[in-house]
Amino acid sequence: MFIKIREGFILNKVMSLHDAVAKYVENGDTLAIGGFTTNRKPYATVSEILRQGQKDFIVYAGPGGGEVDMLIGEGRVAAYINCYTANSGYTNVSRRFRAFIEQGKLTYEDYSQDVLMLMLHASSLGLPFLPVRLMQGSGLMKFWGISEEKRKQMPKIEDLKCAEIENPMVPGQKVVAVPVPRSDTAIIHVQQASPDGTCIICGDEFHDIDIAIAARKTIVTCEEIVSDEFIRRDPTKTRIFGECVQAVVKAPYGAWPSQCYAYYDDDDAGLKEYDTASKYQDAEDAVKQLEKAAAKAAKALDEMMGFGTTTVEAKSGYGLATEHELKALEVINDALEARLHGE
């Protein structure tokens, strides 16, 4: 690849997705992920990380989606700092994320969305910490997902989740000090980028600009690579400057199955398919969960019979997807078998 250099600035940062991830994503990185639940999520880059095997990430994702859920499900996340994680409208709490927390497998810290987004912005400004008046009086102050003792064993996690301090400008007024992330690598998907890394983002920007500025390394995937001349036509559209970016990757549909404004909507079928697949960690887990559901249904049936119920009608077919319909029928059949055999 021919690379032009002007006063120490690389003008052509275009490379393959494989090479970008291999070069700029390292084990143990603090990883900042762009997008918002089902909007412009960098699925192509996350999928490449999963293929290559990098792991032990500290992850900041703003409002995360299926891309973080996959990293969690594959055991690649050492700690997750977040406000919520969902494929909104499809999976209101991402399933691997929820399962790993319930099973005690995920080190997780919870902030309110407004505070987390401000933390990421503060990171782009280089602030040492961030004073806010948000979260005061809430359980988010009292309950810590990562204890102070555990934090001291994690070099890339600050010792405190938050601390109430006095406002030096207003004596007697208390504010909340929260930490500022120190990101190693940001991964972002945009609509258009030039070879030097200058990016155009159409629609909502979310926290993508902040993490691109703050991170030591930024990988940008884009729907289109456009010329420098095209970028210069309308500077008001420029959102991320090339100085912030280390790698530019042409990846049409790189945000799929999430949406990419002005290019494609989210994939209804794809997100529903992920919702179904992510219910189970693997085939063994699927068998266990179906057995658990059948036992629960049989118990409910026994309780109903105990109240004198003589007939129970089980229905299915209320607009369910085929896989959900089959699961419902299987649970109904197992409950019936258990009842007939007196189990």
PyMOL commands that set and color helices and strands:
alter all, ss='L'
color gray80, all
select helices_A, chain A and resi 17-24+43-52+66-73+95-102+113-125+139-142+148-151+208-214+228-233+235-237+242-244+268-277+283-306+322-340
alter helices_A, ss='H'
color red, helices_A
select strands_A, chain A and resi 5-6+9-10+30-33+57-60+77-82+108-110+130-132+163-166+174-178+185-193+199-200+217-225+238-240+247-250
alter strands_A, ss='S'
color yellow, strands_A
deselect
rebuild
show_as cartoon
